[in-house]
């Protein structure tokens, strides 16, 4: 059985992430759906996604994280 380096698992992973990024750009250009305005965490091993919302905090002069969605 080949190792991950020999089989090219990282190439497939970057393809998945790149496709998701391209889809977000197309959605913004076309104006279809709701844009992804958050930090998206992708656990490739478990195929899980988690998003952390952020926004402007009036008490903080820097734009800091708010509570997660």
Phi and psi in degrees as a GROMACS rama.xvg file:
@    title "Ramachandran Plot"
@    xaxis  label "Phi"
@    yaxis  label "Psi"
@TYPE xy
-72.9646  153.664  UNK-2
-76.4076  170.472  UNK-3
-61.8452  -38.5154  UNK-4
-64.8495  -38.2121  UNK-5
-74.4355  -35.9688  UNK-6
-82.898  -16.6617  UNK-7
81.5206  38.582  UNK-8
-65.6021  -38.0004  UNK-9
-65.5625  -32.2823  UNK-10
-63.6426  -41.6873  UNK-11
-67.0381  -37.7836  UNK-12
-65.0059  -44.3175  UNK-13
-67.0687  -29.5999  UNK-14
-65.1266  -39.7147  UNK-15
-64.0399  -48.3226  UNK-16
-65.4939  -41.3456  UNK-17
-63.0204  -38.7738  UNK-18
-65.3255  -39.2088  UNK-19
-65.0642  -39.4201  UNK-20
-66.5456  -42.0624  UNK-21
-63.3185  -39.0042  UNK-22
-62.5343  -39.951  UNK-23
-64.4574  -39.149  UNK-24
-65.0481  -44.1915  UNK-25
-62.638  -41.2384  UNK-26
-62.9274  -37.1627  UNK-27
-69.377  -41.2352  UNK-28
-66.6953  -45.5388  UNK-29
-77.9396  -27.5815  UNK-30
81.8006  26.9706  UNK-31
-100.652  132.396  UNK-32
76.1905  -172.226  UNK-33
-99.4889  127.815  UNK-34
-68.174  152.738  UNK-35
-85.7681  95.9605  UNK-36
-110.595  70.4509  UNK-37
-166.41  177.54  UNK-38
-94.1797  120.694  UNK-39
-101.024  122.545  UNK-40
-102.886  130.773  UNK-41
-122.366  116.284  UNK-42
-98.7437  97.7867  UNK-43
-68.6546  -30.7903  UNK-44
-66.2335  -39.486  UNK-45
-100.729  -2.5341  UNK-46
52.963  51.2851  UNK-47
-118.353  145.692  UNK-48
-120.527  143.162  UNK-49
-141.607  138.904  UNK-50
-118.689  141.849  UNK-51
-115.07  118.033  UNK-52
-78.3393  151.301  UNK-53
-140.059  160.355  UNK-54
-165.83  -177.907  UNK-55
-80.4838  130.643  UNK-56
-106.184  117.527  UNK-57
-61.9541  -31.9655  UNK-58
-81.1946  -12.3731  UNK-59
-115.164  121.102  UNK-60
-66.6028  -22.2197  UNK-61
-94.1267  148.707  UNK-62
-77.6231  100.768  UNK-63
-100.751  172.411  UNK-64
-70.6756  143.839  UNK-65
-107.652  -170.428  UNK-66
-66.4144  146.703  UNK-67
-68.8791  155.858  UNK-68
